Amino acid sequence: GRLYHMIEDYDRAEPLYVEALAIRKEALGKNHPYYGTTLAKLAWLYHAKGDYERAEPLYAEALEFHTHAFGDKQLYDATIVTNQALLYQAMGNHEKAESLFRKSLDWTKKQMGEQNGDYARTLHHFGMLHFAMKKDDAEGLGRDALDISSKLLEQCASIQSERQQLAMMHTTRFHLDGYLSMTAEAKTPADRVYAEILAWKGAVTIRQQTMRRLRQTLEKEGKKDALKLYHDLEQATRKLAALSQAPSARKHSENLRQELERLSGEIERLEQTLAGVSEEFRQGREQQRRTPADIAHALPADAILIDLLEYNRSEEHTSELQ
């Protein structure tokens, strides 16, 4: 059912979800977590089909089940609430959607903090709702979501293969497209918009190139202390990426937020220390932070740089389900 759902063959997916729900109800009972998960997926399916009347009560039942079974300590609840908000947004009930987005953001922040993919996605959807409602803070919300996403891309770049990086950029590209849609309507100054585009482009390519060159240089020069810092940074980054990108349903730890904050602090400390002992790493960090003004300064006085970027522009954004 999930396979047919993902390829948008909803007519084939529906009977499989219904059958799975019936089997789990009979074999495991209505109090089993798998039953609640399947219930939420069936609601998600009806939502995607545009059958809002059938989706609405199923979302409510799935959320009631998970809240009863796990309290407010499971982030899967926040995902259900976000999808509920998207449902009400699609139904035109913006006030209800706004309330649910705030609730989901609050839950996610309490469990994981703000620097993670779940929070960024919901913040993006919240911003797109305010964009549709023509609220002044829409651009700021979209920019904050994009900044979180860009930071996660940058952190993961040094430990991912090129294929993994491209896949991650593809699945998070909606952050950039949504932000650019907002700025086009808001007539945001071009230099501010281009700064975000530069950050997005540099998040992966420059970071990975810098880290690979640094490792080669340190190994060649035999700088053992700096090389240890490099490996410690790589290990901490790998742990942070694994925690922040894991599926929401697996994030049950009450100490998750503390661990994410600890790893983020450790990465920042290691980067500062490494920048103090490695000129190449320091230069790489500076290159990642290039601004439109830096590029303009580097160009000859009579030169013009034209940077073309294709993106999906949304006038009335229809958000994707999580």
Buried (B, 14 or more C-beta within 10 A) or exposed (E): BEEBBEEEEBEEBBEBBBEBBEEBBEEEEEEBBBBBBBBBBBBBBBBBBEBEEBBBEBBEBBBEBBBEBBEEBBBBBBBBBBBBBBBBBBBEBBEBBBBBBBBBBEBBBEBBBBBBBBBBBBBBBBBBBBBBEEBEEBBEBBBBBBBBBBBBBBBBBBBBEEEEBEEBBEEBBBBBBBBBBBBBBBEBEEEEBBBBBBBBBBBBEBBBBBBEEBBEBBEEEEBEEBBEBBEBBBBBBBBBBEBBBBEBBEBEEEEBBEBBEBBBEBBEBBBEBBBEEBEBBBEBBEBBEBEBEEEEEEEEEEEEEEEEEEBEEBEEBEBEBB
